[in-house]
Amino acid sequence: MGRSLRSGRQLKSLSPPKQRVAARKAAASDVPKSKPAPAKAGRAKKAVQKQPAPKKEEVEKDSTASESGSESESGSDSESSDEVEKVAPVPLKKAKVAAKEESSEEDDSGSEEDSSEGEEEESEDDDGDDDQGFTDQNADWLKPKQSKMKLMDSDDDEDDDEFGSASEEGSDDEMLEVERQSRIIDEEMKLEQEEAESELRRTIAQQTSVYHLPTAEELEDDENRVVPPSELRERIDDILEVLADFKTRREPGRSRSEYIERLGQDMAELFGYLQELVDYFLSMFGPNECLEFLEASDKSRPLVVRVNTLKARRKDLAAALMKRGVRLDPLANWSKVGLKIYESTVPIGATPEYLAGHYMLQSAASMCPVMALGPQPGDRVMDMSAAPGGKTSYIAQLMRNKGVVIANDLKPERQKATVANLHRLGVRNAVTCCYDGRKIGAQMRNSFDRILLDAPCSGLGVISRDPSVKVQRTIPDVKRCAHLQKELLVAAIDALNHKSKKGGGYMVYSTCSVAVAENEEVVNYLLSKRDVKIVDAGLDFGKPGFTRFEHKRFHPSLALTRRFYPHVHNMDGFYVAKIQKLSDKRHGEAEKKEEEAAKEAAGETAKAVTAEPKADDKKRSEKKKKRVKKFRRNEDNDEQQVVRKKSKMSIPNVQVQKSTKKTNAKVSKPRRMKITGM
């Protein structure tokens, strides 16, 4: 299709963009060069005025030359180019003027002869101005209208766009693969920047907005309906954002405790916990960390096996399991016997290697207490809560079947599994027994070099293996477990021998709970009752224990204990404390003796103070008694004298009988004779 020109004419076809550009360059090069203008001419208009007017013959020659050059370059499109030049000569004139300016700038430093010749040419130009129809003198009143100027400018822009688009298309074709990829990358970066800006604006809007807690009416409605988990999760996220910037995001008139209370209720409902357990976790962790802990407790931990070095090596066992289709990796840098299993086509607890005793199913966290204990060959070691035998077999493995291991547990039914595992794993230096751990301290005092106490606990660290803990454990249950753990720990210290020649006198206390009441509080109680100290457990990982919790303050050495969390270490929740016994002293008994002695001394002083008034009372009572006796004696004497006087007066010369016996008056009198009538 053709293109409409400013004159209104329409061309049927035009040459390609590249050919049109080449034709214009050729036309500009064929323009006859005039002599250089003087140095004072700076603008294009002055340069045009100072050029000599070409004669008609020269113009015809130049036009024919340009036509012949364009025919040689453009071929069949020469006619169209001539029409373009006739109808739209303005662009061509601009190109010619630009070329002349370049030539004038090059020849500015010409000689004086050129300047004189330029003056002669100026006079010729003045003579030839009458022949031209358009000059700069009548340019003011020959200017086109504004509407025409806009049309002309739009046509020029279209031409430039066509040339630019054509050049871009050509450049795209000529671009290398690296350049194309770089352009694609630049476009992607622009998109990413736009997305980042939009996200930033959205986050700013969210962070500056105020979150309103649900009202009492909304909460009543929630009680009557089942709230979807997505809504609960969204509410939890909103509350966490408010707590992160509480000053600016909080609702006026609302306190932080109200937000925490609402957060605990939503977490308990979302994860299926008792409300008191969630509140306890919130007091231990921050809001964000508590959410991470609850999420991690719902996820299963990776399956871990411990290689039994009494029968196999880890390298050989890993190769054998990989042949059976098991995908595994070493557990970590801190363990030389652990293997972490990702996937298995066979049951791990029923392989020939398992039945042969080459490995034991044991969690990564339960290996840490035995590693902290560090038993040596030839030691006397006791496991106070041994069933089902995982830690006991690991102790025997580290001792290389040398020395003695006492595996104790309260329930005989649980010891059956312990005996079976010890036989399967090839342990020959273990003895099983069933004693009450609270009485072992009195029955086996100072008998062991090292003791391991994996105390029974509430199980708040192994919720992923036993989800029933969420609804079955309460805070009173935790306190009851803590009381039992204190008794077991004190008994274990009493059974430990601090004078061991093999560098003993150490014990390890561990639980599978994260509650402070079962861990730091129990160990702190032991420090107040026995002469012991906390030592480094020798574990490079794990978080330090608490030295303060709520209003409670613990001994600073409890920072040497270690805590393991599922959301931090991807292990079961565990607590490990290593304790060294220093002597047999008992802090509690010494204090009791001192108190008793103080009480006795106080009692003696009180007796001494009250002794004097009591002696005086005795003397007074004795005097009273003597007076009473004297008075009674005097009364007896008086009675005897009175009786004697009476006897002397009534019956003379008759002995007075003693008045010890009373006689009947009727019997003593003579009887009268009855006189009967005739």
C-alpha positions in Angstrom: 0.0 0.0 0.0 1.1 3.5 -0.7 1.7 6.3 1.8 0.0 9.7 1.7 2.3 12.8 1.4 1.9 16.4 2.5 0.8 17.4 -1.0 -2.1 14.9 -0.9 -0.6 12.6 -3.5 -0.3 8.9 -2.8 2.6 6.7 -3.9 1.9 3.1 -5.0 5.1 1.7 -3.5 8.2 2.8 -1.8 11.6 1.3 -1.5 12.7 -0.6 1.7 14.0 1.5 4.6 17.6 0.6 4.0 17.5 1.6 0.3 15.8 4.9 1.2 18.5 5.8 3.6 21.2 4.9 1.1 19.4 7.0 -1.6 19.3 10.0 0.7 23.0 9.7 1.6 23.9 9.5 -2.2 21.8 12.6 -2.9 23.5 14.5 -0.2 27.0 13.5 -1.4 26.2 14.5 -5.1 25.3 18.1 -4.1 28.0 20.4 -5.6 30.2 21.8 -2.9 30.3 25.5 -2.7 33.3 27.5 -1.5 33.5 27.9 2.2 31.7 30.7 3.9 33.4 33.2 6.1 34.1 32.3 9.7 31.4 34.6 11.0 28.6 32.5 9.5 27.4 30.2 12.3 23.8 29.4 11.5 22.3 27.3 8.7 20.3 30.2 7.3 23.3 32.5 6.9 25.2 29.6 5.2 22.3 29.2 2.7 22.2 32.9 1.9 26.0 33.2 1.3 26.1 30.3 -1.2 26.0 31.3 -4.9 22.8 30.6 -6.7 23.3 27.7 -9.1 22.5 28.2 -12.7 19.6 26.4 -14.4 22.0 24.2 -16.4 23.9 23.2 -13.3 20.6 22.4 -11.4 19.5 20.3 -14.3 22.8 18.5 -14.4 22.7 17.9 -10.7 19.2 16.5 -10.9 20.1 14.2 -13.7 23.2 13.1 -11.8 21.2 12.3 -8.7 18.6 10.5 -10.8 21.3 8.4 -12.5 22.9 7.6 -9.0 19.6 6.6 -7.5 18.7 4.5 -10.5 22.0 2.6 -10.1 21.3 1.9 -6.4 17.6 1.5 -6.2 16.8 -0.1 -9.5 13.1 0.0 -10.4 12.2 2.4 -7.5 14.0 5.4 -9.1 10.7 7.0 -10.2 9.2 6.8 -6.8 12.3 8.5 -5.3 12.1 11.4 -7.8 8.5 11.9 -6.9 9.5 12.1 -3.2 12.1 14.6 -3.9 9.7 16.8 -5.9 6.8 16.6 -3.6 8.7 16.7 -0.3 11.9 18.5 -0.9 12.2 19.8 2.7 14.1 16.8 4.2 16.5 16.8 1.3 17.2 20.5 1.7 17.9 19.9 5.4 20.3 17.2 4.5 22.1 19.4 2.0 22.3 22.3 4.5 23.8 19.9 7.1 26.4 18.7 4.7 27.3 22.3 3.8 27.6 23.2 7.4 30.1 20.4 7.9 32.1 21.5 5.0 32.1 25.1 6.2 33.2 24.0 9.7 36.1 22.1 8.2 37.2 25.1 6.1 36.9 27.8 8.8 40.7 28.1 9.0 41.0 28.8 5.2 43.2 31.5 3.6 42.3 35.1 2.8 41.9 34.2 -0.8 38.9 32.0 0.0 37.3 34.8 2.0 37.7 37.2 -1.0 36.2 34.7 -3.3 33.3 34.3 -0.8 32.6 38.0 -1.0 32.4 37.9 -4.8 30.0 35.0 -4.5 27.8 36.9 -2.1 27.4 39.7 -4.7 26.4 37.1 -7.2 23.9 35.7 -4.7 22.4 39.1 -4.3 21.9 39.4 -8.1 20.4 35.9 -8.2 17.9 36.5 -5.4 15.4 37.9 -7.8 15.3 34.7 -9.7 14.5 32.6 -6.6 10.9 32.3 -5.4 11.7 31.8 -1.7 14.3 33.6 0.4 14.9 34.4 4.1 13.7 38.0 3.5 10.1 36.9 2.8 10.1 34.0 5.2 8.0 35.9 7.7 5.0 36.2 5.6 5.4 32.9 3.8 5.3 30.7 6.9 2.7 27.9 6.8 -0.2 27.7 9.1 0.1 26.0 12.5 -2.2 23.1 11.3 0.0 22.5 8.4 3.1 22.6 10.6 1.6 20.0 12.9 0.9 17.8 9.9 4.4 18.3 8.6 5.9 17.4 12.0 3.7 14.3 12.3 4.9 13.1 8.9 8.5 13.7 9.9 8.0 11.7 13.1 6.3 8.9 11.2 9.3 8.8 8.8 11.7 8.7 11.8 9.7 6.0 13.5 9.7 3.9 10.3 13.4 4.3 10.0 14.0 3.6 13.7 11.7 0.5 13.7 13.4 -0.8 10.7 16.8 -0.2 12.2 15.6 -2.0 15.4 14.4 -4.9 13.4 17.6 -5.1 11.6 19.5 -4.8 14.9 17.4 -7.6 16.4 18.4 -9.8 13.5 22.0 -8.9 13.7 22.2 -9.2 17.6 24.2 -12.0 19.1 22.7 -14.6 21.4 24.5 -13.1 24.4 22.9 -9.7 23.7 19.5 -11.3 23.4 19.9 -13.0 26.7 21.1 -9.8 28.4 18.0 -8.0 27.0 15.8 -10.7 28.4 17.5 -10.5 31.8 17.1 -6.7 31.8 13.4 -7.1 31.2 13.1 -9.7 34.0 14.9 -7.4 36.4 12.5 -4.6 35.5 9.6 -6.8 36.3 11.1 -7.9 39.6 11.7 -4.3 40.5 8.1 -3.4 39.8 6.9 -6.4 41.9 9.2 -5.5 44.7 7.9 -1.9 44.7 4.3 -3.1 44.8 5.0 -5.6 47.5 6.8 -2.9 49.5 3.8 -0.6 49.2 1.5 -3.5 50.3 3.6 -4.4 53.3 3.9 -0.7 54.4 0.1 -0.5 54.2 -0.3 -3.7 56.2 2.3 -2.6 58.8 0.8 0.8 59.4 -2.7 -0.6 59.6 -4.3 -1.2 63.1 -5.4 -4.7 63.9 -8.7 -4.9 65.9 -9.2 -7.8 68.2 -12.5 -9.7 67.9 -15.2 -8.4 70.1 -17.3 -10.4 72.6 -20.1 -10.8 70.1 -17.7 -12.1 67.4 -16.3 -14.6 69.9 -19.8 -15.9 70.8 -20.4 -16.4 67.1 -17.2 -18.3 66.8 -18.2 -20.6 69.7 -21.4 -21.5 67.8 -19.6 -22.3 64.6 -16.5 -24.3 63.4 -13.8 -21.8 62.7 -11.8 -22.9 59.6 -8.0 -23.4 60.2 -7.2 -20.8 57.5 -9.0 -18.1 59.4 -7.3 -19.1 62.7 -3.9 -19.0 61.0 -4.6 -15.6 59.5 -5.7 -14.3 62.9 -2.5 -15.7 64.5 -0.3 -14.0 61.8 -2.1 -10.7 62.3 -1.5 -10.8 66.1 2.1 -11.7 65.6 2.6 -8.7 63.3 0.9 -6.4 65.9 3.2 -7.8 68.7 6.2 -7.1 66.5 5.4 -3.4 66.4 3.0 -3.0 69.3 3.3 0.7 69.7 2.0 1.7 66.3 -0.2 -1.3 65.5 -2.1 -1.9 68.7 -5.7 -1.0 69.1 -6.3 1.9 71.5 -7.3 0.7 74.9 -6.0 -2.8 74.4 -3.1 -4.2 76.5 -0.4 -6.6 75.4 -1.8 -9.3 77.7 -5.1 -9.3 75.8 -3.3 -10.0 72.6 -1.2 -12.8 74.1 -4.3 -14.3 75.6 -6.1 -14.3 72.3 -3.0 -15.7 70.6 -2.9 -18.6 73.0 -6.5 -19.5 72.5 -6.2 -19.5 68.7 -3.0 -21.6 68.9 -4.6 -24.1 71.2 -7.6 -24.4 68.9 -5.5 -24.6 65.8 -3.0 -27.3 67.0 -5.3 -29.2 69.4 -3.5 -28.5 72.7 -4.9 -27.8 76.2 -5.0 -24.1 76.9 -2.8 -24.4 80.0 0.0 -26.1 78.0 0.0 -23.4 75.3 0.1 -20.7 78.0 3.1 -22.5 79.6 4.9 -22.7 76.2 4.2 -19.0 75.7 5.8 -18.2 79.0 8.9 -20.2 78.0 9.3 -19.0 74.4 8.4 -15.8 72.6 5.2 -15.7 70.5 7.0 -16.4 67.2 9.2 -19.1 68.7 6.2 -20.7 70.3 4.4 -21.0 67.0 7.5 -22.5 65.4 7.8 -25.1 68.3 4.1 -26.1 67.9 4.5 -26.5 64.2 7.7 -28.6 64.5 6.1 -30.8 67.2 3.4 -31.8 64.6 6.1 -32.9 62.1 7.7 -36.3 62.3 11.5 -36.5 63.0 13.8 -38.4 60.6 14.5 -42.0 61.3 17.9 -42.6 63.0 19.8 -45.8 63.7 22.9 -46.4 65.8 25.5 -48.7 64.5 26.6 -51.4 67.0 30.4 -51.3 66.8 30.6 -54.5 68.8 29.5 -56.4 65.6 29.8 -54.0 62.6 31.3 -50.8 61.2 29.2 -47.9 60.0 30.8 -48.0 56.5 29.9 -51.7 56.0 26.4 -51.3 57.4 25.7 -48.3 55.2 26.8 -50.3 52.1 24.7 -53.3 53.1 21.5 -51.1 53.6 22.0 -49.2 50.4 22.1 -52.5 48.5 18.6 -53.2 50.0 17.3 -49.9 48.6 17.7 -47.7 51.6 18.6 -44.1 51.1 20.7 -42.8 54.0 23.3 -40.3 55.1 25.6 -39.9 58.2 23.7 -38.4 61.1 26.0 -35.4 61.9 29.6 -34.4 62.6 29.1 -35.0 66.3 28.2 -38.6 66.0 30.4 -41.4 64.6 27.8 -44.2 64.8 24.6 -42.5 63.7 22.8 -43.0 60.3 19.9 -40.9 59.1 17.5 -42.7 56.9 15.4 -40.8 54.3 13.7 -43.6 52.4 13.5 -47.4 52.5 11.9 -50.1 50.4 12.2 -52.6 53.3 11.1 -52.3 56.9 14.2 -51.1 58.9 13.2 -53.1 62.0 13.1 -56.4 60.2 16.2 -56.6 58.0 18.8 -59.4 58.5 21.3 -56.8 59.7 18.8 -55.7 62.4 18.1 -59.2 63.5 21.8 -59.9 63.6 22.4 -57.0 66.0 24.3 -54.7 63.7 22.3 -51.6 64.6 19.7 -50.3 67.0 16.8 -48.0 66.3 17.5 -45.0 68.5 16.7 -41.3 68.2 19.4 -38.7 67.8 18.5 -36.9 71.0 18.8 -40.1 73.2 22.4 -40.6 72.2 23.4 -37.3 73.7 23.1 -38.3 77.4 25.4 -41.3 76.9 28.0 -39.2 75.0 27.9 -36.7 77.9 28.4 -39.5 80.5 31.5 -40.8 78.7 31.8 -44.3 80.3 35.3 -45.9 80.2 36.2 -49.6 79.9 36.3 -51.1 83.4 33.9 -48.7 85.1 31.0 -49.6 87.3 28.1 -47.9 85.6 24.4 -47.9 86.5 21.4 -47.0 84.3 18.7 -46.3 86.8 15.9 -46.3 84.2 17.2 -48.7 81.6 14.2 -50.1 79.6 14.1 -50.8 76.7 17.9 -51.0 76.6 18.9 -48.4 74.0 21.1 -46.3 76.3 22.4 -49.4 78.2 23.6 -51.1 75.0 25.3 -47.8 73.9 27.1 -47.6 77.3 28.3 -51.2 77.0 29.4 -50.4 73.4 31.5 -47.5 74.6 33.0 -49.7 77.4 33.8 -52.4 74.8 32.1 -55.1 77.0 34.6 -54.4 79.8 33.5 -53.5 83.3 30.0 -53.8 84.7 26.7 -52.2 83.7 23.7 -52.4 86.0 20.5 -52.0 84.1 17.7 -51.2 86.6 14.0 -50.5 86.0 11.0 -50.5 88.3 8.7 -52.7 86.2 9.8 -56.2 85.4 7.6 -56.3 82.3 9.7 -53.6 80.7 12.9 -55.4 81.4 12.0 -58.2 79.0 12.6 -55.9 76.1 15.9 -54.8 77.7 17.1 -58.4 78.0 16.1 -59.2 74.4 18.0 -56.2 73.0 21.1 -56.9 75.1 21.3 -60.5 73.8 20.7 -59.4 70.2 23.4 -56.7 70.3 26.0 -59.0 71.9 26.3 -57.2 75.3 28.0 -59.5 77.8 28.8 -57.1 80.8 25.3 -56.1 81.8 23.2 -57.1 84.8 19.5 -56.4 84.9 17.5 -55.7 88.1 14.2 -54.3 89.3 14.6 -51.9 92.3 12.8 -48.8 93.3 15.2 -46.1 92.3 14.2 -43.9 95.3 15.7 -46.6 97.6 18.9 -47.3 95.7 20.8 -44.6 97.5 20.3 -46.3 100.8 20.8 -49.8 99.5 23.9 -49.2 97.3 25.6 -46.2 98.8 28.9 -45.1 97.1 28.9 -48.1 94.8 29.2 -46.7 91.2 31.7 -44.7 89.2 29.1 -43.2 86.8 25.3 -43.2 86.8 22.9 -42.3 84.0 19.4 -41.2 85.1 17.0 -40.8 82.2 14.1 -39.9 84.5 10.5 -40.6 83.7 8.8 -37.3 82.6 5.7 -35.8 81.0 7.0 -36.2 77.4 6.4 -32.6 76.3 9.5 -33.0 74.0 8.3 -36.0 72.0 4.8 -34.9 71.0 5.5 -35.9 67.4 5.8 -39.5 68.6 2.9 -39.4 71.1 0.2 -36.8 70.1 -1.9 -37.8 73.0 0.3 -35.7 75.2 -1.5 -32.6 73.8 -4.8 -33.4 75.7 -3.7 -35.8 78.5 -0.9 -33.8 80.2 -1.7 -31.0 82.5 0.4 -28.7 84.7 -0.3 -30.7 87.9 1.0 -33.8 86.0 4.2 -32.0 85.3 4.6 -31.0 89.0 4.1 -34.7 90.1 6.8 -35.8 87.7 9.1 -33.1 89.0 8.6 -34.4 92.6 9.5 -38.0 91.5 12.5 -36.8 89.6 13.9 -34.9 92.6 13.7 -38.1 94.7 15.4 -40.2 92.0 18.2 -37.6 91.5 19.0 -37.4 95.2 19.1 -41.2 95.5 21.4 -41.4 92.5 23.9 -38.9 94.0 23.9 -41.0 97.2 24.8 -44.2 95.2 27.6 -42.4 93.4 31.2 -42.8 94.6 33.1 -39.6 94.5 36.4 -41.3 95.6 36.6 -43.4 92.5 40.2 -44.1 91.4 39.1 -44.2 87.7 38.1 -40.6 87.6 34.5 -41.2 88.3 32.0 -39.4 90.5 30.0 -38.2 87.5 26.3 -38.6 86.7 24.1 -37.4 83.8 20.5 -36.3 84.4 18.3 -36.2 81.3 14.6 -35.9 80.4 12.6 -35.9 77.2 10.7 -32.8 78.2 11.1 -29.1 77.6 9.4 -28.0 80.8 11.5 -25.9 83.2 9.8 -27.5 86.2 11.2 -30.9 85.2 14.7 -29.8 84.3 16.3 -26.6 85.7 14.2 -26.6 88.9 15.1 -30.2 89.7 18.8 -29.7 89.2 18.7 -26.5 91.2 17.0 -28.4 94.0 19.9 -31.0 94.0 22.4 -28.2 94.3 20.7 -27.1 97.5 20.6 -30.6 99.0 24.0 -32.2 98.1 27.6 -31.2 97.7 27.7 -31.3 93.9 28.5 -29.0 91.0 27.4 -28.7 87.3 30.1 -29.4 84.7 30.3 -29.0 81.0 28.4 -31.8 79.2 30.9 -31.9 76.3 28.3 -31.3 73.6 29.1 -28.6 71.1 25.5 -28.0 70.0 22.3 -27.3 71.8 21.0 -24.3 73.6 22.1 -23.4 77.2 19.8 -24.0 80.1 17.6 -21.4 81.7 19.1 -19.4 84.6 15.8 -17.5 85.2 12.2 -18.2 84.5 9.4 -15.8 85.3 10.0 -14.8 88.9 12.4 -17.7 89.7 16.2 -17.4 89.7 18.5 -20.4 89.3 22.2 -21.1 89.9 24.4 -19.5 87.2 26.1 -22.8 86.5 22.9 -24.2 85.0 23.9 -22.4 81.8 26.3 -25.3 81.3 23.4 -27.7 80.8 22.0 -28.3 77.3 18.6 -28.1 75.7 17.5 -29.5 72.4 14.4 -28.3 70.5 12.5 -29.8 67.5 12.2 -26.4 65.7 15.9 -25.6 66.1 17.8 -28.9 65.9 15.2 -31.1 64.1 15.5 -33.5 67.1 13.2 -34.5 69.9 12.9 -32.1 72.8 15.6 -33.1 75.3 17.5 -31.8 78.4 21.0 -33.0 79.5 22.8 -32.0 82.6 26.2 -33.4 83.8 26.8 -33.4 87.6 29.9 -34.1 89.6 29.8 -35.3 93.2 32.3 -33.6 95.5 31.6 -35.2 98.9 29.1 -37.0 101.0 27.9 -33.9 102.8 24.3 -33.1 102.9 23.4 -29.5 103.0 19.9 -30.1 104.3 20.9 -32.4 107.2 23.6 -30.1 108.5 21.1 -27.3 108.6 18.6 -29.5 110.4 21.2 -30.5 113.0 22.1 -26.8 113.5 18.4 -26.0 113.9 17.9 -28.8 116.4 21.0 -27.8 118.4 19.8 -24.2 118.5 16.4 -25.3 119.7 18.0 -27.4 122.5 20.2 -24.6 123.6 17.2 -22.3 123.6 15.3 -24.8 125.7 18.1 -25.1 128.3 18.3 -21.4 128.7 14.5 -21.3 129.2 14.7 -24.0 131.8 17.5 -22.2 133.6 15.5 -19.0 133.6 12.4 -20.8 135.0 14.3 -23.0 137.5 14.5 -20.3 140.3 10.8 -19.6 140.6 10.1 -23.3 140.6 12.5 -23.9 143.6 10.8 -21.1 145.6 7.5 -22.7 144.9 8.7 -26.0 146.2 10.0 -24.5 149.4 6.7 -22.7 150.0 4.8 -25.9 149.3 7.0 -27.8 151.7 6.4 -25.2 154.4 2.7 -25.4 153.9 2.8 -29.2 154.2 4.7 -28.9 157.4 2.3 -26.5 158.8 -0.6 -28.7 157.8 1.0 -31.7 159.5 1.6 -29.7 162.7 -1.9 -28.4 162.7 -3.3 -32.0 162.3 -1.1 -33.2 165.1 -2.3 -30.5 167.3 -5.9 -31.4 166.5 -5.3 -35.1 167.3 -3.8 -34.1 170.7 -6.7 -31.9 171.5 -9.2 -34.6 170.7 -7.4 -37.1 173.0 -7.4 -34.7 175.8 -11.1 -34.0 175.5 -11.9 -37.7 175.5 -9.8 -38.2 178.6 -11.6 -35.5 180.5 -15.0 -36.9 179.6 -14.1 -40.4 180.6 -12.9 -39.2 184.0 -16.1 -37.3 184.7 -18.7 -40.0 183.7 -17.2 -43.3 184.7 -14.8 -43.2 187.6 -12.4 -45.9 188.2 -13.2 -47.5 184.8 -10.7 -47.8 182.0 -11.5 -45.9 178.9 -11.7 -48.2 175.8 -10.4 -47.1 172.5 -12.8 -45.5 170.2 -11.6 -47.5 167.2 -14.7 -49.6 167.1 -18.2 -48.4 167.4 -20.7 -50.4 169.5 -24.4 -50.4 169.3 -26.1 -48.6 172.2 -29.0 -51.0 172.3 -26.7 -54.0 172.7 -24.8 -52.5 175.6 -28.0 -51.8 177.6 -29.5 -54.6 179.7 -32.7 -56.0 178.3 -36.0 -55.5 180.2 -38.2 -58.3 181.1 -41.5 -58.4 179.4 -44.4 -58.5 181.8 -47.3 -60.4 180.4 -50.7 -60.3 181.9 -52.5 -63.2 183.3 
